[in-house]
Amino acid sequence: MNTGKVLNCFDVGGEGSSLIAAGGSDPILRIWDPQKPGSLAPIFQFSSHTSWITACKWHGKSWFHLLSGSYDGKVMLWDLLTALLSSFLYYIDTVLYILRTST
């Protein structure tokens, strides 16, 4: 697994808690499945951010939803079932981290 960029965030989760989400010094959120034999390429690449990705976090109760935050001031919710952006929130400033709560 290689992004070719500086790694700013990563989180392990998703289906069976076996997927790795990572963001770095480009606007692309990448998802890898380390259990997929013979491939180091990401299984998903989401590119709706316009600046570096600074935060990524799997949803605590839904294995197919993932949040990402960026220097562009947006928090995006991704749906891996449809491989699409589900929704986004816009903030005035840079998003540096995302916290997952137990509820």
MDAnalysis code that builds the backbone (N, CA, C; Angstrom):
import MDAnalysis as mda
import numpy as np

u = mda.Universe.empty(309, n_residues=103, atom_resindex=np.repeat(np.arange(103), 3), trajectory=True)
u.add_TopologyAttr("name", ["N", "CA", "C"] * 103)
u.add_TopologyAttr("resid", np.arange(1, 104))
u.add_TopologyAttr("resname", ["MET", "ASN", "THR", "GLY", "LYS", "VAL", "LEU", "ASN", "CYS", "PHE", "ASP", "VAL", "GLY", "GLY", "GLU", "GLY", "SER", "SER", "LEU", "ILE", "ALA", "ALA", "GLY", "GLY", "SER", "ASP", "PRO", "ILE", "LEU", "ARG", "ILE", "TRP", "ASP", "PRO", "GLN", "LYS", "PRO", "GLY", "SER", "LEU", "ALA", "PRO", "ILE", "PHE", "GLN", "PHE", "SER", "SER", "HIS", "THR", "SER", "TRP", "ILE", "THR", "ALA", "CYS", "LYS", "TRP", "HIS", "GLY", "LYS", "SER", "TRP", "PHE", "HIS", "LEU", "LEU", "SER", "GLY", "SER", "TYR", "ASP", "GLY", "LYS", "VAL", "MET", "LEU", "TRP", "ASP", "LEU", "LEU", "THR", "ALA", "LEU", "LEU", "SER", "SER", "PHE", "LEU", "TYR", "TYR", "ILE", "ASP", "THR", "VAL", "LEU", "TYR", "ILE", "LEU", "ARG", "THR", "SER", "THR"])
u.atoms.positions = np.array([
    [0.847, -1.177, 0.000],
    [0.000, 0.000, 0.000],
    [0.886, 1.232, 0.000],
    [0.646, 2.099, -0.965],
    [1.473, 3.279, -1.111],
    [0.628, 4.395, -1.701],
    [0.663, 5.557, -1.050],
    [-0.054, 6.705, -1.595],
    [0.871, 7.572, -2.438],
    [2.168, 7.444, -2.227],
    [3.120, 8.300, -2.914],
    [3.129, 9.712, -2.352],
    [2.381, 9.932, -1.274],
    [2.244, 11.253, -0.653],
    [2.448, 11.127, 0.850],
    [2.530, 12.267, 1.525],
    [2.593, 12.282, 2.979],
    [1.275, 11.749, 3.533],
    [1.340, 10.875, 4.516],
    [0.142, 10.309, 5.134],
    [-0.275, 11.186, 6.309],
    [-1.490, 11.740, 6.254],
    [-2.007, 12.596, 7.318],
    [-2.944, 11.865, 8.266],
    [-3.626, 10.833, 7.774],
    [-4.581, 10.113, 8.614],
    [-4.792, 8.711, 8.078],
    [-5.195, 7.810, 8.969],
    [-5.649, 6.496, 8.540],
    [-6.545, 5.926, 9.628],
    [-7.418, 5.018, 9.231],
    [-8.304, 4.346, 10.177],
    [-8.611, 2.957, 9.630],
    [-8.697, 1.997, 10.520],
    [-9.017, 0.615, 10.152],
    [-10.454, 0.357, 10.544],
    [-11.225, -0.216, 9.637],
    [-12.631, -0.497, 9.920],
    [-13.298, -1.063, 8.698],
    [-14.532, -0.653, 8.482],
    [-15.259, -1.148, 7.326],
    [-15.722, -2.574, 7.520],
    [-16.037, -3.227, 6.433],
    [-16.574, -4.584, 6.472],
    [-15.609, -5.530, 7.173],
    [-16.060, -6.144, 8.262],
    [-15.232, -7.066, 9.019],
    [-14.039, -6.402, 9.672],
    [-14.080, -5.084, 9.785],
    [-12.959, -4.301, 10.325],
    [-11.651, -4.627, 9.621],
    [-11.730, -4.849, 8.321],
    [-10.535, -5.254, 7.591],
    [-10.109, -4.261, 6.517],
    [-10.785, -3.132, 6.402],
    [-10.421, -2.142, 5.386],
    [-9.594, -1.024, 6.006],
    [-8.702, -0.452, 5.210],
    [-7.869, 0.652, 5.671],
    [-8.195, 1.883, 4.835],
    [-8.572, 2.962, 5.514],
    [-8.823, 4.252, 4.865],
    [-7.642, 5.164, 5.187],
    [-7.200, 5.946, 4.200],
    [-6.073, 6.842, 4.434],
    [-6.201, 8.095, 3.576],
    [-5.711, 9.198, 4.138],
    [-5.674, 10.462, 3.421],
    [-4.329, 11.116, 3.611],
    [-3.936, 11.914, 2.644],
    [-2.621, 12.537, 2.716],
    [-2.569, 13.886, 2.049],
    [-1.413, 14.197, 1.496],
    [-1.163, 15.527, 0.951],
    [-1.664, 15.675, -0.488],
    [-2.830, 15.115, -0.727],
    [-3.576, 15.337, -1.967],
    [-5.056, 15.214, -1.625],
    [-5.954, 15.518, -2.533],
    [-7.383, 15.511, -2.203],
    [-8.064, 14.147, -2.372],
    [-7.301, 13.060, -2.369],
    [-7.862, 11.736, -2.641],
    [-7.897, 10.889, -1.371],
    [-9.080, 10.407, -1.013],
    [-9.256, 9.458, 0.083],
    [-9.160, 8.061, -0.513],
    [-8.245, 7.253, 0.008],
    [-8.021, 5.914, -0.540],
    [-8.433, 4.845, 0.453],
    [-9.000, 3.752, -0.083],
    [-9.424, 2.609, 0.728],
    [-8.726, 1.366, 0.187],
    [-8.075, 0.625, 1.092],
    [-7.426, -0.626, 0.721],
    [-8.076, -1.790, 1.448],
    [-8.030, -2.951, 0.813],
    [-8.433, -4.198, 1.445],
    [-7.196, -5.087, 1.513],
    [-6.530, -5.151, 2.686],
    [-5.303, -5.934, 2.783],
    [-5.536, -7.442, 2.636],
    [-6.792, -7.874, 2.699],
    [-7.101, -9.297, 2.535],
    [-7.279, -9.681, 1.065],
    [-7.269, -8.692, 0.192],
    [-7.385, -8.959, -1.245],
    [-6.007, -9.379, -1.766],
    [-5.866, -10.636, -2.157],
    [-4.539, -11.133, -2.532],
    [-4.028, -10.543, -3.849],
    [-2.710, -10.305, -3.882],
    [-2.049, -9.927, -5.121],
    [-2.210, -8.495, -5.573],
    [-2.777, -7.629, -4.745],
    [-2.970, -6.260, -5.189],
    [-2.610, -5.273, -4.087],
    [-1.817, -4.281, -4.443],
    [-1.494, -3.206, -3.520],
    [-2.277, -1.935, -3.863],
    [-3.082, -2.008, -4.910],
    [-3.855, -0.841, -5.355],
    [-5.076, -0.638, -4.455],
    [-5.477, 0.602, -4.238],
    [-6.696, 0.857, -3.468],
    [-7.922, 0.279, -4.172],
    [-8.907, -0.169, -3.380],
    [-10.156, -0.665, -3.967],
    [-11.131, 0.477, -4.229],
    [-10.959, 1.607, -3.528],
    [-11.734, 2.829, -3.764],
    [-10.786, 4.021, -3.713],
    [-11.085, 5.046, -4.516],
    [-10.409, 6.338, -4.446],
    [-11.471, 7.418, -4.627],
    [-11.684, 8.196, -3.574],
    [-12.687, 9.255, -3.603],
    [-11.977, 10.595, -3.724],
    [-12.433, 11.449, -4.644],
    [-11.693, 12.683, -4.918],
    [-12.571, 13.932, -4.972],
    [-13.495, 14.078, -4.046],
    [-14.342, 15.280, -4.039],
    [-13.764, 16.419, -3.209],
    [-12.768, 16.154, -2.383],
    [-12.117, 17.242, -1.655],
    [-11.281, 18.063, -2.636],
    [-10.981, 19.305, -2.251],
    [-10.173, 20.168, -3.107],
    [-8.815, 20.493, -2.488],
    [-8.521, 19.903, -1.334],
    [-7.238, 20.120, -0.680],
    [-6.847, 18.861, 0.093],
    [-5.710, 18.933, 0.778],
    [-5.198, 17.788, 1.529],
    [-6.257, 17.201, 2.456],
    [-6.275, 15.902, 2.575],
    [-7.158, 15.224, 3.532],
    [-6.413, 15.106, 4.849],
    [-7.034, 15.589, 5.898],
    [-6.393, 15.644, 7.208],
    [-7.007, 14.698, 8.215],
    [-8.191, 14.152, 7.919],
    [-8.869, 13.283, 8.876],
    [-9.731, 12.268, 8.141],
    [-9.770, 11.048, 8.663],
    [-10.679, 10.031, 8.141],
    [-11.059, 9.097, 9.282],
    [-12.305, 8.696, 9.302],
    [-12.794, 7.865, 10.399],
    [-13.974, 7.033, 9.918],
    [-13.908, 5.714, 10.168],
    [-15.033, 4.829, 9.862],
    [-16.179, 5.105, 10.812],
    [-17.400, 4.977, 10.329],
    [-18.593, 5.116, 11.152],
    [-18.575, 4.021, 12.215],
    [-18.970, 4.348, 13.418],
    [-18.908, 3.399, 14.525],
    [-19.885, 2.233, 14.434],
    [-20.995, 2.399, 13.715],
    [-22.013, 1.354, 13.659],
    [-22.348, 0.890, 12.241],
    [-21.843, 1.559, 11.254],
    [-22.154, 1.218, 9.871],
    [-20.850, 0.989, 9.110],
    [-20.549, -0.246, 8.804],
    [-19.253, -0.580, 8.198],
    [-19.068, -0.004, 6.807],
    [-20.136, 0.443, 6.157],
    [-19.997, 0.953, 4.798],
    [-20.042, 2.476, 4.717],
    [-19.922, 3.161, 5.856],
    [-19.864, 4.623, 5.852],
    [-18.541, 5.109, 6.450],
    [-17.999, 6.145, 5.837],
    [-16.696, 6.670, 6.208],
    [-16.730, 8.188, 6.117],
    [-16.147, 8.856, 7.097],
    [-16.046, 10.318, 7.100],
    [-14.634, 10.744, 6.714],
    [-14.537, 11.860, 6.011],
    [-13.231, 12.450, 5.728],
    [-13.314, 13.959, 5.934],
    [-12.207, 14.530, 6.390],
    [-12.116, 15.975, 6.582],
    [-10.876, 16.493, 5.874],
    [-10.878, 17.784, 5.544],
    [-9.808, 18.316, 4.704],
    [-9.488, 19.767, 5.032],
    [-8.346, 20.219, 4.516],
    [-8.003, 21.636, 4.576],
    [-9.003, 22.494, 3.806],
    [-9.816, 21.882, 2.956],
    [-10.816, 22.660, 2.220],
    [-12.006, 23.061, 3.089],
    [-12.016, 22.615, 4.364],
    [-13.073, 22.997, 5.289],
    [-14.317, 22.130, 5.198],
    [-14.253, 20.995, 4.513],
    [-15.419, 20.132, 4.346],
    [-15.234, 18.812, 5.086],
    [-16.337, 18.326, 5.656],
    [-16.408, 16.965, 6.189],
    [-17.354, 16.214, 5.273],
    [-16.882, 15.111, 4.712],
    [-17.681, 14.353, 3.746],
    [-17.996, 12.970, 4.279],
    [-19.215, 12.517, 4.008],
    [-19.658, 11.180, 4.387],
    [-19.743, 10.340, 3.118],
    [-18.961, 9.252, 3.078],
    [-18.888, 8.378, 1.910],
    [-19.661, 7.106, 2.157],
    [-20.319, 6.619, 1.119],
    [-21.080, 5.377, 1.173],
    [-20.386, 4.349, 0.277],
    [-19.793, 3.330, 0.873],
    [-19.064, 2.338, 0.089],
    [-19.977, 1.392, -0.680],
    [-21.248, 1.306, -0.300],
    [-22.174, 0.457, -1.053],
    [-22.441, 1.029, -2.440],
    [-22.514, 2.348, -2.536],
    [-22.766, 2.992, -3.827],
    [-21.496, 3.604, -4.421],
    [-20.417, 3.649, -3.604],
    [-19.151, 4.280, -3.997],
    [-19.349, 5.749, -4.365],
    [-20.238, 6.420, -3.616],
    [-20.550, 7.826, -3.875],
    [-20.474, 8.651, -2.602],
    [-20.350, 9.948, -2.795],
    [-20.456, 10.893, -1.694],
    [-21.895, 10.917, -1.229],
    [-22.118, 10.658, 0.056],
    [-23.469, 10.625, 0.595],
    [-23.934, 12.023, 1.006],
    [-23.073, 12.769, 1.686],
    [-23.393, 14.143, 2.069],
    [-22.120, 14.832, 2.537],
    [-22.194, 16.160, 2.699],
    [-21.046, 16.864, 3.246],
    [-21.489, 18.068, 4.043],
    [-20.630, 18.439, 4.994],
    [-20.803, 19.632, 5.802],
    [-19.678, 20.581, 5.442],
    [-19.960, 21.865, 5.420],
    [-18.936, 22.839, 5.100],
    [-18.631, 23.674, 6.339],
    [-17.358, 23.749, 6.678],
    [-16.906, 24.552, 7.800],
    [-16.110, 25.732, 7.265],
    [-15.940, 26.735, 8.100],
    [-15.218, 27.926, 7.681],
    [-13.712, 27.682, 7.684],
    [-13.244, 26.799, 8.546],
    [-11.813, 26.604, 8.722],
    [-11.409, 25.170, 8.383],
    [-10.135, 24.887, 8.473],
    [-9.578, 23.568, 8.204],
    [-10.108, 22.539, 9.196],
    [-10.421, 21.355, 8.693],
    [-10.820, 20.241, 9.544],
    [-9.560, 19.432, 9.828],
    [-9.149, 19.374, 11.106],
    [-7.909, 18.694, 11.455],
    [-8.115, 17.275, 11.969],
    [-9.277, 16.995, 12.553],
    [-9.519, 15.635, 13.047],
    [-11.004, 15.383, 13.169],
    [-11.354, 14.104, 13.231],
    [-12.735, 13.672, 13.424],
    [-12.742, 12.702, 14.588],
    [-13.628, 12.933, 15.549],
    [-13.740, 12.036, 16.699],
    [-14.918, 11.105, 16.488],
    [-14.741, 9.847, 16.871],
    [-15.837, 8.881, 16.825],
    [-16.291, 8.667, 18.259],
    [-17.587, 8.815, 18.501],
    [-18.121, 8.578, 19.832],
    [-18.753, 7.204, 19.892],
    [-19.057, 6.745, 21.090],
    [-19.604, 5.396, 21.257],
    [-21.101, 5.336, 20.965],
    [-21.754, 6.483, 20.804],
    [-23.194, 6.462, 20.526],
    [-23.492, 6.749, 19.091],
])
